[in-house]
Amino acid sequence: MPSNPFAKALRYAWERRVALLVYLIDPDVPIDTNHLERSLRPISMGRRNWLFCWTELGAKHVGIVQSLIVTCRLHGIDPYTYLVDVLQRVGQHPASRVHELTPRLWKQHFADAPLRSILYTLQREGGKYVR
């Protein structure tokens, strides 16, 4: 019967079988997102501010930035170093290779010699601007 709860569950699984096969093909893929949810907890400090992002687009961008920060932490990357490097690199990086700027691939290609800001240089040189 179509209204049977078991039939509904089977139909639900069948419609999503391609995505569910990922767990059978790659055993390293976790079946839940608890580790991601735990890593988002530090972001809750600004929750009251982020409730009112003024627009849906603003809320979407806050979510993107939060996701980048959490992804950096999961890969052992300092989020500040990553963001400074990528924001400086994005203008000169070829659009066909933009996937290299995701945190996982950035760590492989650019983490050994990240681009630094002038503030980093000032801090390292004791407050004197040295180029």
Backbone as XML, in Angstrom:
<?xml version="1.0"?>
<chain id="A" units="angstrom">
  <residue number="1" name="MET">
    <atom name="N" x="0.835" y="-1.177" z="0.000"/>
    <atom name="CA" x="0.000" y="0.000" z="0.000"/>
    <atom name="C" x="0.888" y="1.251" z="0.000"/>
  </residue>
  <residue number="2" name="PRO">
    <atom name="N" x="0.556" y="2.269" z="-0.786"/>
    <atom name="CA" x="1.361" y="3.490" z="-0.842"/>
    <atom name="C" x="1.401" y="4.260" z="0.471"/>
  </residue>
  <residue number="3" name="SER">
    <atom name="N" x="0.377" y="4.133" z="1.314"/>
    <atom name="CA" x="0.355" y="4.892" z="2.565"/>
    <atom name="C" x="1.030" y="4.146" z="3.715"/>
  </residue>
  <residue number="4" name="ASN">
    <atom name="N" x="1.513" y="2.948" z="3.481"/>
    <atom name="CA" x="2.191" y="2.153" z="4.492"/>
    <atom name="C" x="3.510" y="2.848" z="4.862"/>
  </residue>
  <residue number="5" name="PRO">
    <atom name="N" x="3.801" y="3.056" z="6.160"/>
    <atom name="CA" x="5.041" y="3.727" z="6.563"/>
    <atom name="C" x="6.298" y="3.006" z="6.074"/>
  </residue>
  <residue number="6" name="PHE">
    <atom name="N" x="6.272" y="1.679" z="6.037"/>
    <atom name="CA" x="7.429" y="0.939" z="5.552"/>
    <atom name="C" x="7.647" y="1.196" z="4.062"/>
  </residue>
  <residue number="7" name="ALA">
    <atom name="N" x="6.560" y="1.233" z="3.298"/>
    <atom name="CA" x="6.663" y="1.519" z="1.862"/>
    <atom name="C" x="7.184" y="2.933" z="1.637"/>
  </residue>
  <residue number="8" name="LYS">
    <atom name="N" x="6.760" y="3.881" z="2.471"/>
    <atom name="CA" x="7.264" y="5.255" z="2.356"/>
    <atom name="C" x="8.767" y="5.307" z="2.636"/>
  </residue>
  <residue number="9" name="ALA">
    <atom name="N" x="9.209" y="4.560" z="3.638"/>
    <atom name="CA" x="10.628" y="4.530" z="3.974"/>
    <atom name="C" x="11.445" y="3.908" z="2.840"/>
  </residue>
  <residue number="10" name="LEU">
    <atom name="N" x="10.929" y="2.832" z="2.249"/>
    <atom name="CA" x="11.627" y="2.202" z="1.118"/>
    <atom name="C" x="11.692" y="3.137" z="-0.080"/>
  </residue>
  <residue number="11" name="ARG">
    <atom name="N" x="10.610" y="3.839" z="-0.357"/>
    <atom name="CA" x="10.580" y="4.784" z="-1.477"/>
    <atom name="C" x="11.587" y="5.916" z="-1.229"/>
  </residue>
  <residue number="12" name="TYR">
    <atom name="N" x="11.636" y="6.393" z="-0.003"/>
    <atom name="CA" x="12.575" y="7.456" z="0.368"/>
    <atom name="C" x="14.019" y="7.004" z="0.122"/>
  </residue>
  <residue number="13" name="ALA">
    <atom name="N" x="14.343" y="5.796" z="0.575"/>
    <atom name="CA" x="15.702" y="5.269" z="0.391"/>
    <atom name="C" x="16.001" y="5.025" z="-1.088"/>
  </residue>
  <residue number="14" name="TRP">
    <atom name="N" x="15.031" y="4.532" z="-1.827"/>
    <atom name="CA" x="15.238" y="4.242" z="-3.247"/>
    <atom name="C" x="15.503" y="5.521" z="-4.036"/>
  </residue>
  <residue number="15" name="GLU">
    <atom name="N" x="14.793" y="6.594" z="-3.714"/>
    <atom name="CA" x="14.979" y="7.869" z="-4.415"/>
    <atom name="C" x="16.347" y="8.478" z="-4.116"/>
  </residue>
  <residue number="16" name="ARG">
    <atom name="N" x="16.943" y="8.108" z="-2.999"/>
    <atom name="CA" x="18.237" y="8.666" z="-2.615"/>
    <atom name="C" x="19.350" y="7.625" z="-2.648"/>
  </residue>
  <residue number="17" name="ARG">
    <atom name="N" x="19.163" y="6.585" z="-3.414"/>
    <atom name="CA" x="20.103" y="5.466" z="-3.403"/>
    <atom name="C" x="21.499" y="5.870" z="-3.850"/>
  </residue>
  <residue number="18" name="VAL">
    <atom name="N" x="21.619" y="6.794" z="-4.803"/>
    <atom name="CA" x="22.941" y="7.199" z="-5.284"/>
    <atom name="C" x="23.740" y="7.838" z="-4.140"/>
  </residue>
  <residue number="19" name="ALA">
    <atom name="N" x="23.095" y="8.731" z="-3.400"/>
    <atom name="CA" x="23.782" y="9.381" z="-2.287"/>
    <atom name="C" x="24.070" y="8.390" z="-1.163"/>
  </residue>
  <residue number="20" name="LEU">
    <atom name="N" x="23.172" y="7.453" z="-0.934"/>
    <atom name="CA" x="23.377" y="6.476" z="0.129"/>
    <atom name="C" x="24.472" y="5.465" z="-0.202"/>
  </residue>
  <residue number="21" name="LEU">
    <atom name="N" x="24.736" y="5.243" z="-1.475"/>
    <atom name="CA" x="25.791" y="4.311" z="-1.879"/>
    <atom name="C" x="27.180" y="4.797" z="-1.479"/>
  </residue>
  <residue number="22" name="VAL">
    <atom name="N" x="27.302" y="6.087" z="-1.236"/>
    <atom name="CA" x="28.597" y="6.634" z="-0.832"/>
    <atom name="C" x="29.116" y="5.914" z="0.409"/>
  </residue>
  <residue number="23" name="TYR">
    <atom name="N" x="28.222" y="5.596" z="1.342"/>
    <atom name="CA" x="28.625" y="4.928" z="2.580"/>
    <atom name="C" x="29.070" y="3.495" z="2.338"/>
  </residue>
  <residue number="24" name="LEU">
    <atom name="N" x="28.571" y="2.854" z="1.295"/>
    <atom name="CA" x="28.997" y="1.494" z="0.980"/>
    <atom name="C" x="30.306" y="1.482" z="0.200"/>
  </residue>
  <residue number="25" name="ILE">
    <atom name="N" x="30.517" y="2.509" z="-0.607"/>
    <atom name="CA" x="31.708" y="2.568" z="-1.451"/>
    <atom name="C" x="32.932" y="3.035" z="-0.661"/>
  </residue>
  <residue number="26" name="ASP">
    <atom name="N" x="32.752" y="4.075" z="0.175"/>
    <atom name="CA" x="33.867" y="4.658" z="0.919"/>
    <atom name="C" x="33.597" y="4.535" z="2.423"/>
  </residue>
  <residue number="27" name="PRO">
    <atom name="N" x="34.258" y="3.614" z="3.106"/>
    <atom name="CA" x="33.991" y="3.432" z="4.538"/>
    <atom name="C" x="34.489" y="4.582" z="5.411"/>
  </residue>
  <residue number="28" name="ASP">
    <atom name="N" x="35.309" y="5.479" z="4.867"/>
    <atom name="CA" x="35.799" y="6.612" z="5.646"/>
    <atom name="C" x="34.776" y="7.734" z="5.779"/>
  </residue>
  <residue number="29" name="VAL">
    <atom name="N" x="33.724" y="7.690" z="4.982"/>
    <atom name="CA" x="32.696" y="8.727" z="5.043"/>
    <atom name="C" x="31.812" y="8.459" z="6.259"/>
  </residue>
  <residue number="30" name="PRO">
    <atom name="N" x="31.729" y="9.435" z="7.182"/>
    <atom name="CA" x="30.891" y="9.219" z="8.368"/>
    <atom name="C" x="29.412" y="9.251" z="7.992"/>
  </residue>
  <residue number="31" name="ILE">
    <atom name="N" x="28.623" y="8.446" z="8.669"/>
    <atom name="CA" x="27.204" y="8.357" z="8.332"/>
    <atom name="C" x="26.402" y="9.496" z="8.959"/>
  </residue>
  <residue number="32" name="ASP">
    <atom name="N" x="26.976" y="10.198" z="9.928"/>
    <atom name="CA" x="26.281" y="11.344" z="10.510"/>
    <atom name="C" x="27.191" y="12.574" z="10.463"/>
  </residue>
  <residue number="33" name="THR">
    <atom name="N" x="26.654" y="13.703" z="10.863"/>
    <atom name="CA" x="27.415" y="14.950" z="10.825"/>
    <atom name="C" x="27.684" y="15.484" z="12.223"/>
  </residue>
  <residue number="34" name="ASN">
    <atom name="N" x="27.709" y="14.600" z="13.216"/>
    <atom name="CA" x="27.919" y="15.053" z="14.592"/>
    <atom name="C" x="29.255" y="15.774" z="14.768"/>
  </residue>
  <residue number="35" name="HIS">
    <atom name="N" x="30.309" y="15.289" z="14.105"/>
    <atom name="CA" x="31.610" y="15.941" z="14.240"/>
    <atom name="C" x="31.574" y="17.368" z="13.683"/>
  </residue>
  <residue number="36" name="LEU">
    <atom name="N" x="30.798" y="17.585" z="12.629"/>
    <atom name="CA" x="30.673" y="18.931" z="12.071"/>
    <atom name="C" x="29.853" y="19.826" z="12.993"/>
  </residue>
  <residue number="37" name="GLU">
    <atom name="N" x="28.793" y="19.284" z="13.549"/>
    <atom name="CA" x="27.952" y="20.071" z="14.447"/>
    <atom name="C" x="28.711" y="20.467" z="15.708"/>
  </residue>
  <residue number="38" name="ARG">
    <atom name="N" x="29.559" y="19.582" z="16.206"/>
    <atom name="CA" x="30.370" y="19.923" z="17.381"/>
    <atom name="C" x="31.359" y="21.036" z="17.054"/>
  </residue>
  <residue number="39" name="SER">
    <atom name="N" x="31.895" y="21.023" z="15.855"/>
    <atom name="CA" x="32.872" y="22.053" z="15.500"/>
    <atom name="C" x="32.207" y="23.402" z="15.247"/>
  </residue>
  <residue number="40" name="LEU">
    <atom name="N" x="30.903" y="23.412" z="15.016"/>
    <atom name="CA" x="30.195" y="24.679" z="14.822"/>
    <atom name="C" x="29.812" y="25.340" z="16.142"/>
  </residue>
  <residue number="41" name="ARG">
    <atom name="N" x="29.920" y="24.636" z="17.239"/>
    <atom name="CA" x="29.510" y="25.197" z="18.530"/>
    <atom name="C" x="30.228" y="26.488" z="18.892"/>
  </residue>
  <residue number="42" name="PRO">
    <atom name="N" x="31.541" y="26.635" z="18.634"/>
    <atom name="CA" x="32.175" y="27.908" z="18.981"/>
    <atom name="C" x="31.571" y="29.107" z="18.253"/>
  </residue>
  <residue number="43" name="ILE">
    <atom name="N" x="30.984" y="28.868" z="17.113"/>
    <atom name="CA" x="30.397" y="29.958" z="16.340"/>
    <atom name="C" x="29.127" y="30.482" z="17.011"/>
  </residue>
  <residue number="44" name="SER">
    <atom name="N" x="28.567" y="29.715" z="17.919"/>
    <atom name="CA" x="27.299" y="30.126" z="18.532"/>
    <atom name="C" x="27.437" y="31.372" z="19.400"/>
  </residue>
  <residue number="45" name="MET">
    <atom name="N" x="28.647" y="31.824" z="19.669"/>
    <atom name="CA" x="28.825" y="33.046" z="20.460"/>
    <atom name="C" x="28.147" y="34.238" z="19.795"/>
  </residue>
  <residue number="46" name="GLY">
    <atom name="N" x="28.126" y="34.280" z="18.493"/>
    <atom name="CA" x="27.509" y="35.402" z="17.781"/>
    <atom name="C" x="26.104" y="35.111" z="17.313"/>
  </residue>
  <residue number="47" name="ARG">
    <atom name="N" x="25.497" y="34.070" z="17.831"/>
    <atom name="CA" x="24.191" y="33.634" z="17.339"/>
    <atom name="C" x="23.157" y="34.756" z="17.332"/>
  </residue>
  <residue number="48" name="ARG">
    <atom name="N" x="23.098" y="35.547" z="18.379"/>
    <atom name="CA" x="22.096" y="36.610" z="18.423"/>
    <atom name="C" x="22.341" y="37.650" z="17.341"/>
  </residue>
  <residue number="49" name="ASN">
    <atom name="N" x="23.580" y="37.903" z="17.023"/>
    <atom name="CA" x="23.874" y="38.844" z="15.943"/>
    <atom name="C" x="23.492" y="38.260" z="14.589"/>
  </residue>
  <residue number="50" name="TRP">
    <atom name="N" x="23.720" y="36.968" z="14.415"/>
    <atom name="CA" x="23.479" y="36.356" z="13.116"/>
    <atom name="C" x="22.018" y="36.035" z="12.872"/>
  </residue>
  <residue number="51" name="LEU">
    <atom name="N" x="21.198" y="36.127" z="13.886"/>
    <atom name="CA" x="19.770" y="35.920" z="13.669"/>
    <atom name="C" x="19.194" y="37.012" z="12.781"/>
  </residue>
  <residue number="52" name="PHE">
    <atom name="N" x="19.828" y="38.159" z="12.814"/>
    <atom name="CA" x="19.316" y="39.301" z="12.068"/>
    <atom name="C" x="20.356" y="39.736" z="11.041"/>
  </residue>
  <residue number="53" name="CYS">
    <atom name="N" x="20.479" y="38.993" z="9.986"/>
    <atom name="CA" x="21.457" y="39.293" z="8.937"/>
    <atom name="C" x="20.893" y="40.281" z="7.920"/>
  </residue>
  <residue number="54" name="TRP">
    <atom name="N" x="19.738" y="40.838" z="8.196"/>
    <atom name="CA" x="19.042" y="41.821" z="7.376"/>
    <atom name="C" x="18.466" y="41.226" z="6.113"/>
  </residue>
  <residue number="55" name="THR">
    <atom name="N" x="19.213" y="40.406" z="5.406"/>
    <atom name="CA" x="18.692" y="39.826" z="4.168"/>
    <atom name="C" x="19.008" y="38.342" z="4.135"/>
  </residue>
  <residue number="56" name="GLU">
    <atom name="N" x="18.318" y="37.652" z="3.273"/>
    <atom name="CA" x="18.595" y="36.230" z="3.083"/>
    <atom name="C" x="19.984" y="36.031" z="2.502"/>
  </residue>
  <residue number="57" name="LEU">
    <atom name="N" x="20.391" y="36.946" z="1.628"/>
    <atom name="CA" x="21.722" y="36.860" z="1.034"/>
    <atom name="C" x="22.803" y="37.036" z="2.101"/>
  </residue>
  <residue number="58" name="GLY">
    <atom name="N" x="22.575" y="37.963" z="3.051"/>
    <atom name="CA" x="23.531" y="38.154" z="4.144"/>
    <atom name="C" x="23.662" y="36.905" z="4.990"/>
  </residue>
  <residue number="59" name="ALA">
    <atom name="N" x="22.539" y="36.257" z="5.279"/>
    <atom name="CA" x="22.568" y="35.021" z="6.060"/>
    <atom name="C" x="23.307" y="33.923" z="5.308"/>
  </residue>
  <residue number="60" name="LYS">
    <atom name="N" x="23.111" y="33.878" z="3.994"/>
    <atom name="CA" x="23.795" y="32.871" z="3.182"/>
    <atom name="C" x="25.311" y="33.083" z="3.237"/>
  </residue>
  <residue number="61" name="HIS">
    <atom name="N" x="25.742" y="34.335" z="3.163"/>
    <atom name="CA" x="27.177" y="34.618" z="3.197"/>
    <atom name="C" x="27.777" y="34.330" z="4.569"/>
  </residue>
  <residue number="62" name="VAL">
    <atom name="N" x="27.033" y="34.589" z="5.638"/>
    <atom name="CA" x="27.509" y="34.231" z="6.978"/>
    <atom name="C" x="27.708" y="32.720" z="7.061"/>
  </residue>
  <residue number="63" name="GLY">
    <atom name="N" x="26.770" y="31.964" z="6.509"/>
    <atom name="CA" x="26.893" y="30.509" z="6.499"/>
    <atom name="C" x="28.107" y="30.032" z="5.714"/>
  </residue>
  <residue number="64" name="ILE">
    <atom name="N" x="28.395" y="30.688" z="4.601"/>
    <atom name="CA" x="29.556" y="30.313" z="3.792"/>
    <atom name="C" x="30.849" y="30.561" z="4.569"/>
  </residue>
  <residue number="65" name="VAL">
    <atom name="N" x="30.946" y="31.709" z="5.209"/>
    <atom name="CA" x="32.157" y="32.028" z="5.970"/>
    <atom name="C" x="32.313" y="31.065" z="7.144"/>
  </residue>
  <residue number="66" name="GLN">
    <atom name="N" x="31.216" y="30.778" z="7.837"/>
    <atom name="CA" x="31.280" y="29.832" z="8.948"/>
    <atom name="C" x="31.732" y="28.457" z="8.458"/>
  </residue>
  <residue number="67" name="SER">
    <atom name="N" x="31.213" y="28.035" z="7.325"/>
    <atom name="CA" x="31.587" y="26.744" z="6.761"/>
    <atom name="C" x="33.070" y="26.706" z="6.407"/>
  </residue>
  <residue number="68" name="LEU">
    <atom name="N" x="33.595" y="27.788" z="5.838"/>
    <atom name="CA" x="35.024" y="27.849" z="5.511"/>
    <atom name="C" x="35.877" y="27.767" z="6.771"/>
  </residue>
  <residue number="69" name="ILE">
    <atom name="N" x="35.475" y="28.467" z="7.817"/>
    <atom name="CA" x="36.248" y="28.456" z="9.060"/>
    <atom name="C" x="36.268" y="27.061" z="9.670"/>
  </residue>
  <residue number="70" name="VAL">
    <atom name="N" x="35.119" y="26.409" z="9.696"/>
    <atom name="CA" x="35.046" y="25.061" z="10.273"/>
    <atom name="C" x="35.836" y="24.077" z="9.423"/>
  </residue>
  <residue number="71" name="THR">
    <atom name="N" x="35.753" y="24.206" z="8.104"/>
    <atom name="CA" x="36.508" y="23.313" z="7.224"/>
    <atom name="C" x="38.005" y="23.497" z="7.435"/>
  </residue>
  <residue number="72" name="CYS">
    <atom name="N" x="38.445" y="24.740" z="7.602"/>
    <atom name="CA" x="39.861" y="24.984" z="7.887"/>
    <atom name="C" x="40.277" y="24.289" z="9.174"/>
  </residue>
  <residue number="73" name="ARG">
    <atom name="N" x="39.466" y="24.417" z="10.202"/>
    <atom name="CA" x="39.801" y="23.782" z="11.471"/>
    <atom name="C" x="39.850" y="22.266" z="11.353"/>
  </residue>
  <residue number="74" name="LEU">
    <atom name="N" x="38.925" y="21.691" z="10.585"/>
    <atom name="CA" x="38.923" y="20.235" z="10.407"/>
    <atom name="C" x="40.183" y="19.741" z="9.708"/>
  </residue>
  <residue number="75" name="HIS">
    <atom name="N" x="40.762" y="20.592" z="8.851"/>
    <atom name="CA" x="41.973" y="20.208" z="8.125"/>
    <atom name="C" x="43.248" y="20.696" z="8.803"/>
  </residue>
  <residue number="76" name="GLY">
    <atom name="N" x="43.112" y="21.280" z="9.993"/>
    <atom name="CA" x="44.288" y="21.741" z="10.730"/>
    <atom name="C" x="44.915" y="22.992" z="10.154"/>
  </residue>
  <residue number="77" name="ILE">
    <atom name="N" x="44.116" y="23.856" z="9.562"/>
    <atom name="CA" x="44.593" y="25.091" z="8.942"/>
    <atom name="C" x="44.149" y="26.263" z="9.808"/>
  </residue>
  <residue number="78" name="ASP">
    <atom name="N" x="45.039" y="27.237" z="10.007"/>
    <atom name="CA" x="44.650" y="28.459" z="10.696"/>
    <atom name="C" x="43.723" y="29.241" z="9.775"/>
  </residue>
  <residue number="79" name="PRO">
    <atom name="N" x="42.468" y="29.485" z="10.179"/>
    <atom name="CA" x="41.512" y="30.166" z="9.290"/>
    <atom name="C" x="41.978" y="31.553" z="8.854"/>
  </residue>
  <residue number="80" name="TYR">
    <atom name="N" x="42.631" y="32.286" z="9.738"/>
    <atom name="CA" x="43.102" y="33.628" z="9.379"/>
    <atom name="C" x="44.148" y="33.550" z="8.269"/>
  </residue>
  <residue number="81" name="THR">
    <atom name="N" x="45.118" y="32.657" z="8.421"/>
    <atom name="CA" x="46.157" y="32.488" z="7.396"/>
    <atom name="C" x="45.534" y="32.094" z="6.062"/>
  </residue>
  <residue number="82" name="TYR">
    <atom name="N" x="44.583" y="31.164" z="6.110"/>
    <atom name="CA" x="43.911" y="30.703" z="4.889"/>
    <atom name="C" x="43.174" y="31.852" z="4.207"/>
  </residue>
  <residue number="83" name="LEU">
    <atom name="N" x="42.360" y="32.581" z="4.959"/>
    <atom name="CA" x="41.563" y="33.647" z="4.358"/>
    <atom name="C" x="42.432" y="34.764" z="3.806"/>
  </residue>
  <residue number="84" name="VAL">
    <atom name="N" x="43.493" y="35.148" z="4.534"/>
    <atom name="CA" x="44.394" y="36.189" z="4.033"/>
    <atom name="C" x="45.043" y="35.732" z="2.733"/>
  </residue>
  <residue number="85" name="ASP">
    <atom name="N" x="45.516" y="34.506" z="2.687"/>
    <atom name="CA" x="46.168" y="33.990" z="1.487"/>
    <atom name="C" x="45.198" y="33.931" z="0.308"/>
  </residue>
  <residue number="86" name="VAL">
    <atom name="N" x="44.022" y="33.361" z="0.526"/>
    <atom name="CA" x="43.076" y="33.179" z="-0.577"/>
    <atom name="C" x="42.571" y="34.523" z="-1.090"/>
  </residue>
  <residue number="87" name="LEU">
    <atom name="N" x="42.292" y="35.459" z="-0.192"/>
    <atom name="CA" x="41.804" y="36.764" z="-0.649"/>
    <atom name="C" x="42.860" y="37.524" z="-1.443"/>
  </residue>
  <residue number="88" name="GLN">
    <atom name="N" x="44.129" y="37.285" z="-1.177"/>
    <atom name="CA" x="45.186" y="37.910" z="-1.977"/>
    <atom name="C" x="45.426" y="37.153" z="-3.276"/>
  </residue>
  <residue number="89" name="ARG">
    <atom name="N" x="45.240" y="35.857" z="-3.230"/>
    <atom name="CA" x="45.541" y="35.002" z="-4.368"/>
    <atom name="C" x="44.418" y="34.968" z="-5.405"/>
  </residue>
  <residue number="90" name="VAL">
    <atom name="N" x="43.176" y="35.195" z="-4.995"/>
    <atom name="CA" x="42.020" y="34.960" z="-5.852"/>
    <atom name="C" x="42.037" y="35.836" z="-7.119"/>
  </residue>
  <residue number="91" name="GLY">
    <atom name="N" x="42.598" y="37.020" z="-7.049"/>
    <atom name="CA" x="42.635" y="37.899" z="-8.215"/>
    <atom name="C" x="43.596" y="37.444" z="-9.292"/>
  </residue>
  <residue number="92" name="GLN">
    <atom name="N" x="44.625" y="36.711" z="-8.927"/>
    <atom name="CA" x="45.627" y="36.281" z="-9.899"/>
    <atom name="C" x="45.566" y="34.790" z="-10.217"/>
  </residue>
  <residue number="93" name="HIS">
    <atom name="N" x="44.731" y="34.072" z="-9.495"/>
    <atom name="CA" x="44.620" y="32.625" z="-9.694"/>
    <atom name="C" x="43.713" y="32.337" z="-10.885"/>
  </residue>
  <residue number="94" name="PRO">
    <atom name="N" x="44.084" y="31.406" z="-11.764"/>
    <atom name="CA" x="43.239" y="31.091" z="-12.921"/>
    <atom name="C" x="41.872" y="30.546" z="-12.501"/>
  </residue>
  <residue number="95" name="ALA">
    <atom name="N" x="40.827" y="31.019" z="-13.148"/>
    <atom name="CA" x="39.467" y="30.589" z="-12.821"/>
    <atom name="C" x="39.266" y="29.105" z="-13.075"/>
  </residue>
  <residue number="96" name="SER">
    <atom name="N" x="39.989" y="28.545" z="-14.010"/>
    <atom name="CA" x="39.843" y="27.118" z="-14.312"/>
    <atom name="C" x="40.382" y="26.226" z="-13.191"/>
  </residue>
  <residue number="97" name="ARG">
    <atom name="N" x="41.188" y="26.810" z="-12.294"/>
    <atom name="CA" x="41.755" y="26.045" z="-11.181"/>
    <atom name="C" x="41.304" y="26.580" z="-9.830"/>
  </residue>
  <residue number="98" name="VAL">
    <atom name="N" x="40.124" y="27.179" z="-9.778"/>
    <atom name="CA" x="39.630" y="27.765" z="-8.538"/>
    <atom name="C" x="39.404" y="26.710" z="-7.459"/>
  </residue>
  <residue number="99" name="HIS">
    <atom name="N" x="39.183" y="25.464" z="-7.850"/>
    <atom name="CA" x="38.992" y="24.392" z="-6.875"/>
    <atom name="C" x="40.227" y="24.205" z="-5.990"/>
  </residue>
  <residue number="100" name="GLU">
    <atom name="N" x="41.402" y="24.644" z="-6.448"/>
    <atom name="CA" x="42.620" y="24.531" z="-5.646"/>
    <atom name="C" x="42.594" y="25.451" z="-4.426"/>
  </residue>
  <residue number="101" name="LEU">
    <atom name="N" x="41.660" y="26.396" z="-4.390"/>
    <atom name="CA" x="41.577" y="27.333" z="-3.271"/>
    <atom name="C" x="40.643" y="26.852" z="-2.166"/>
  </residue>
  <residue number="102" name="THR">
    <atom name="N" x="40.064" y="25.675" z="-2.314"/>
    <atom name="CA" x="39.290" y="25.104" z="-1.213"/>
    <atom name="C" x="40.274" y="24.695" z="-0.122"/>
  </residue>
  <residue number="103" name="PRO">
    <atom name="N" x="39.856" y="24.703" z="1.140"/>
    <atom name="CA" x="40.826" y="24.446" z="2.219"/>
    <atom name="C" x="41.643" y="23.161" z="2.068"/>
  </residue>
  <residue number="104" name="ARG">
    <atom name="N" x="41.015" y="22.069" z="1.672"/>
    <atom name="CA" x="41.751" y="20.802" z="1.562"/>
    <atom name="C" x="42.848" y="20.890" z="0.522"/>
  </residue>
  <residue number="105" name="LEU">
    <atom name="N" x="42.536" y="21.388" z="-0.673"/>
    <atom name="CA" x="43.542" y="21.478" z="-1.730"/>
    <atom name="C" x="44.515" y="22.633" z="-1.499"/>
  </residue>
  <residue number="106" name="TRP">
    <atom name="N" x="44.042" y="23.705" z="-0.848"/>
    <atom name="CA" x="44.938" y="24.812" z="-0.520"/>
    <atom name="C" x="46.056" y="24.322" z="0.384"/>
  </residue>
  <residue number="107" name="LYS">
    <atom name="N" x="45.718" y="23.455" z="1.330"/>
    <atom name="CA" x="46.728" y="22.919" z="2.246"/>
    <atom name="C" x="47.802" y="22.155" z="1.482"/>
  </residue>
  <residue number="108" name="GLN">
    <atom name="N" x="47.416" y="21.420" z="0.456"/>
    <atom name="CA" x="48.384" y="20.650" z="-0.339"/>
    <atom name="C" x="49.258" y="21.551" z="-1.201"/>
  </residue>
  <residue number="109" name="HIS">
    <atom name="N" x="48.666" y="22.609" z="-1.797"/>
    <atom name="CA" x="49.387" y="23.410" z="-2.787"/>
    <atom name="C" x="50.060" y="24.663" z="-2.222"/>
  </residue>
  <residue number="110" name="PHE">
    <atom name="N" x="49.435" y="25.327" z="-1.262"/>
    <atom name="CA" x="49.899" y="26.658" z="-0.880"/>
    <atom name="C" x="50.235" y="26.836" z="0.600"/>
  </residue>
  <residue number="111" name="ALA">
    <atom name="N" x="49.926" y="25.893" z="1.447"/>
    <atom name="CA" x="50.092" y="26.086" z="2.892"/>
    <atom name="C" x="51.553" y="26.251" z="3.305"/>
  </residue>
  <residue number="112" name="ASP">
    <atom name="N" x="52.471" y="25.711" z="2.531"/>
    <atom name="CA" x="53.891" y="25.807" z="2.903"/>
    <atom name="C" x="54.433" y="27.227" z="2.765"/>
  </residue>
  <residue number="113" name="ALA">
    <atom name="N" x="53.878" y="28.003" z="1.828"/>
    <atom name="CA" x="54.326" y="29.389" z="1.619"/>
    <atom name="C" x="53.121" y="30.284" z="1.370"/>
  </residue>
  <residue number="114" name="PRO">
    <atom name="N" x="52.312" y="30.527" z="2.405"/>
    <atom name="CA" x="51.116" y="31.356" z="2.205"/>
    <atom name="C" x="51.479" y="32.825" z="1.997"/>
  </residue>
  <residue number="115" name="LEU">
    <atom name="N" x="50.651" y="33.519" z="1.244"/>
    <atom name="CA" x="50.812" y="34.959" z="1.097"/>
    <atom name="C" x="50.432" y="35.607" z="2.428"/>
  </residue>
  <residue number="116" name="ARG">
    <atom name="N" x="51.170" y="36.619" z="2.822"/>
    <atom name="CA" x="50.943" y="37.269" z="4.110"/>
    <atom name="C" x="50.457" y="38.699" z="3.903"/>
  </residue>
  <residue number="117" name="SER">
    <atom name="N" x="49.814" y="39.245" z="4.914"/>
    <atom name="CA" x="49.369" y="40.633" z="4.859"/>
    <atom name="C" x="50.478" y="41.552" z="5.345"/>
  </residue>
  <residue number="118" name="ILE">
    <atom name="N" x="50.326" y="42.838" z="5.103"/>
    <atom name="CA" x="51.292" y="43.815" z="5.576"/>
    <atom name="C" x="51.304" y="43.829" z="7.103"/>
  </residue>
  <residue number="119" name="LEU">
    <atom name="N" x="50.145" y="43.596" z="7.728"/>
    <atom name="CA" x="50.080" y="43.554" z="9.186"/>
    <atom name="C" x="50.968" y="42.461" z="9.756"/>
  </residue>
  <residue number="120" name="TYR">
    <atom name="N" x="51.020" y="41.320" z="9.080"/>
    <atom name="CA" x="51.883" y="40.223" z="9.523"/>
    <atom name="C" x="53.341" y="40.650" z="9.458"/>
  </residue>
  <residue number="121" name="THR">
    <atom name="N" x="53.706" y="41.336" z="8.377"/>
    <atom name="CA" x="55.080" y="41.813" z="8.212"/>
    <atom name="C" x="55.418" y="42.820" z="9.297"/>
  </residue>
  <residue number="122" name="LEU">
    <atom name="N" x="54.499" y="43.739" z="9.597"/>
    <atom name="CA" x="54.744" y="44.733" z="10.646"/>
    <atom name="C" x="54.939" y="44.067" z="11.994"/>
  </residue>
  <residue number="123" name="GLN">
    <atom name="N" x="54.137" y="43.077" z="12.278"/>
    <atom name="CA" x="54.229" y="42.375" z="13.554"/>
    <atom name="C" x="55.564" y="41.649" z="13.667"/>
  </residue>
  <residue number="124" name="ARG">
    <atom name="N" x="56.002" y="41.041" z="12.583"/>
    <atom name="CA" x="57.258" y="40.277" z="12.601"/>
    <atom name="C" x="58.482" y="41.176" z="12.704"/>
  </residue>
  <residue number="125" name="GLU">
    <atom name="N" x="58.386" y="42.381" z="12.156"/>
    <atom name="CA" x="59.537" y="43.294" z="12.125"/>
    <atom name="C" x="59.518" y="44.295" z="13.269"/>
  </residue>
  <residue number="126" name="GLY">
    <atom name="N" x="58.695" y="44.052" z="14.275"/>
    <atom name="CA" x="58.678" y="44.939" z="15.447"/>
    <atom name="C" x="57.987" y="46.262" z="15.209"/>
  </residue>
  <residue number="127" name="GLY">
    <atom name="N" x="57.027" y="46.333" z="14.313"/>
    <atom name="CA" x="56.261" y="47.557" z="14.092"/>
    <atom name="C" x="56.797" y="48.441" z="12.999"/>
  </residue>
  <residue number="128" name="LYS">
    <atom name="N" x="57.936" y="48.110" z="12.432"/>
    <atom name="CA" x="58.493" y="48.912" z="11.338"/>
    <atom name="C" x="58.049" y="48.303" z="10.012"/>
  </residue>
  <residue number="129" name="TYR">
    <atom name="N" x="57.606" y="49.152" z="9.110"/>
    <atom name="CA" x="57.172" y="48.655" z="7.809"/>
    <atom name="C" x="58.390" y="48.326" z="6.969"/>
  </residue>
  <residue number="130" name="VAL">
    <atom name="N" x="58.568" y="47.051" z="6.689"/>
    <atom name="CA" x="59.688" y="46.580" z="5.876"/>
    <atom name="C" x="59.106" y="45.762" z="4.756"/>
  </residue>
  <residue number="131" name="ARG">
    <atom name="N" x="59.470" y="46.069" z="3.561"/>
    <atom name="CA" x="58.956" y="45.306" z="2.440"/>
    <atom name="C" x="60.012" y="44.466" z="1.814"/>
  </residue>
</chain>
